[in-house]
Amino acid sequence: MSTLSRTINIIALLVVGFAVGYTIANCRYGTCLLSPRDRGPFPPHDRKNPDDHLIDFFTKKLELTEDQRTDLRIILKEQKKKLRAIHEKTMPEFEEIRTKTKAAISEILTDEQKTEFDELEKEREKRHERHRHGGPPMGPPPGPPPGPPPF
């Protein structure tokens, strides 16, 4: 396999891995049905019961009745069970692919690049742990969006 096709395969694995991880992380909190734009009402630091946020959101947007709210809570509880089962079943394979991908990437890097790569991975793992424990979401640090300053 040529270096170029090997590099392309590694990048493709990383993209797929990120997409799967992102989807699993969002569905874990019951928000996988919503686009990022629609998640605005949910404070990222308040994830003790994300179902309540989703139910409140739909109640506000769709004017749900109490019966509908109850039914929605049941639906979300069942969805969460199914997603958790899929997550537990697929995570070992996902982690194996991530580990092999990181090793393959490391093989093509210089010693200096490997050091920087290891630091980037440590930062990513820190963000992931904070996210798992109700911290700020993964992604760019909080602050004003990039671009020209407001007038």
C-alpha positions as CSV (number, residue, x, y, z in Angstrom):
1,M,0.0,0.0,0.0
2,S,1.4,3.4,-1.0
3,T,2.0,6.1,1.6
4,L,-0.6,8.3,0.0
5,S,-3.4,5.7,0.1
6,R,-2.3,4.7,3.7
7,T,-2.6,8.3,4.7
8,I,-6.0,8.7,3.1
9,N,-7.2,5.5,4.8
10,I,-6.0,6.9,8.2
11,I,-7.7,10.2,7.6
12,A,-10.9,8.4,6.6
13,L,-10.8,6.3,9.8
14,L,-10.4,9.4,11.9
15,V,-13.3,11.2,10.2
16,V,-15.5,8.1,10.7
17,G,-14.3,7.7,14.2
18,F,-15.1,11.3,15.1
19,A,-18.5,11.1,13.5
20,V,-19.4,7.9,15.4
21,G,-18.1,9.3,18.7
22,Y,-19.9,12.6,18.2
23,T,-23.1,10.9,17.4
24,I,-22.8,8.5,20.4
25,A,-22.0,11.4,22.7
26,N,-24.9,13.5,21.6
27,C,-27.4,10.6,21.6
28,R,-26.2,9.7,25.1
29,Y,-27.8,12.9,26.3
30,G,-31.0,12.4,24.3
31,T,-30.2,15.3,22.0
32,C,-29.3,13.4,18.9
33,L,-32.7,14.3,17.4
34,L,-31.9,18.0,17.4
35,S,-29.6,20.1,15.2
36,P,-26.9,22.1,17.0
37,R,-29.0,25.2,16.3
38,D,-31.9,23.7,18.2
39,R,-29.9,22.7,21.3
40,G,-29.6,26.4,22.3
41,P,-32.0,26.2,25.2
42,F,-30.0,23.4,26.9
43,P,-27.3,24.8,29.1
44,P,-24.2,22.5,28.4
45,H,-23.2,22.5,32.1
46,D,-26.6,21.3,33.3
47,R,-26.9,17.7,32.2
48,K,-28.2,16.0,35.3
49,N,-31.4,15.0,33.5
50,P,-31.1,15.9,29.8
51,D,-34.5,14.3,29.1
52,D,-36.1,17.1,31.1
53,H,-34.4,19.7,28.8
54,L,-35.6,17.9,25.7
55,I,-39.1,17.5,27.0
56,D,-39.2,21.1,28.0
57,F,-37.9,22.1,24.6
58,F,-40.6,20.1,22.7
59,T,-43.3,21.2,25.1
60,K,-42.4,24.8,24.4
61,K,-42.1,24.4,20.6
62,L,-44.9,21.9,20.0
63,E,-47.2,22.8,22.9
64,L,-47.3,19.2,24.3
65,T,-50.0,18.1,26.7
66,E,-49.2,16.4,30.0
67,D,-50.1,13.0,28.4
68,Q,-47.7,13.8,25.5
69,R,-45.0,14.8,27.9
70,T,-45.4,11.5,29.8
71,D,-45.4,9.5,26.5
72,L,-42.3,11.4,25.3
73,R,-40.5,10.6,28.6
74,I,-41.2,6.9,28.0
75,I,-40.0,7.1,24.4
76,L,-36.8,8.8,25.5
77,K,-36.2,6.2,28.2
78,E,-36.6,3.3,25.8
79,Q,-34.4,5.1,23.2
80,K,-31.7,5.6,25.8
81,K,-31.7,1.9,26.7
82,K,-31.3,0.9,23.1
83,L,-28.6,3.5,22.5
84,R,-26.7,2.4,25.6
85,A,-26.8,-1.2,24.4
86,I,-25.4,-0.3,21.0
87,H,-22.8,1.9,22.7
88,E,-21.7,-0.9,25.0
89,K,-21.6,-3.4,22.1
90,T,-19.6,-1.2,19.7
91,M,-17.3,0.8,22.0
92,P,-14.6,-2.0,22.3
93,E,-14.4,-2.2,18.5
94,F,-14.4,1.6,18.2
95,E,-11.6,1.9,20.8
96,E,-9.6,-0.8,19.0
97,I,-9.9,1.1,15.7
98,R,-8.9,4.4,17.4
99,T,-5.9,2.8,19.0
100,K,-4.7,1.3,15.8
101,T,-5.3,4.6,14.0
102,K,-3.3,6.6,16.5
103,A,-0.5,4.0,16.2
104,A,-0.6,4.2,12.4
105,I,-0.5,8.0,12.5
106,S,2.4,7.9,15.0
107,E,4.4,5.8,12.5
108,I,4.4,8.5,9.9
109,L,5.3,11.3,12.2
110,T,8.8,12.7,13.1
111,D,9.8,12.5,16.8
112,E,8.9,16.2,17.2
113,Q,5.5,15.6,15.6
114,K,4.9,12.6,17.7
115,T,5.4,14.7,20.9
116,E,3.0,17.3,19.6
117,F,0.5,14.6,18.5
118,D,0.7,13.0,22.0
119,E,-0.1,16.4,23.6
120,L,-3.0,16.9,21.2
121,E,-4.4,13.5,22.2
122,K,-4.1,14.3,25.9
123,E,-6.0,17.5,25.4
124,R,-8.7,15.7,23.4
125,E,-9.0,13.0,26.1
126,K,-9.3,15.8,28.8
127,R,-12.1,17.5,26.8
128,H,-13.8,14.1,26.3
129,E,-13.7,13.3,30.1
130,R,-15.1,16.8,31.0
131,H,-17.9,16.2,28.5
132,R,-18.7,12.8,29.8
133,H,-19.0,14.2,33.4
134,G,-21.3,17.1,32.5
135,G,-18.6,19.6,31.7
136,P,-18.6,21.9,28.7
137,P,-19.2,20.2,25.4
138,M,-16.4,19.0,23.2
139,G,-15.3,21.4,20.5
140,P,-13.7,24.8,20.4
141,P,-13.2,26.6,23.6
142,P,-16.0,28.9,24.7
143,G,-15.7,32.6,23.7
144,P,-16.8,34.9,21.0
145,P,-17.1,33.2,17.6
146,P,-14.2,33.8,15.2
147,G,-14.6,36.6,12.7
148,P,-14.8,40.4,12.8
149,P,-15.6,41.9,16.2
150,P,-19.1,43.2,16.6
151,F,-19.7,46.9,16.2
